[in-house]
Amino acid sequence: MSDGARRGCRVADEDRYLEIVDFTLFFDHFVFTPNAENVLEKEIKKEIPVSAGIELVVVDMSENVDFMG
């Protein structure tokens, strides 16, 4: 949102996140992780944690605001 669009609106300073889904996907796959010498090592993993959510932003629209000017 641009600065002009926020003019006249009050946005809450507090961040709120709503988690929609949280699960673990199981399958064998390779990942590359750096070791102590910063060299990539191939490693097999068996699962991937998955989490999806949205950020809630509270905006006070009770005032009559002209967003275009």
HELIX and SHEET records of a PDB file:
HELIX    1   1 ASP A    3  ARG A    6  1                                   4    
SHEET    1   A 2 ARG A  10  VAL A  11  0                                        
SHEET    2   A 2 VAL A  59  ASP A  60 -1                                        
SHEET    1   B 2 ARG A  16  PRO A  34  0                                        
SHEET    2   B 2 LEU A  40  LEU A  56 -1                                        
END                                                                             
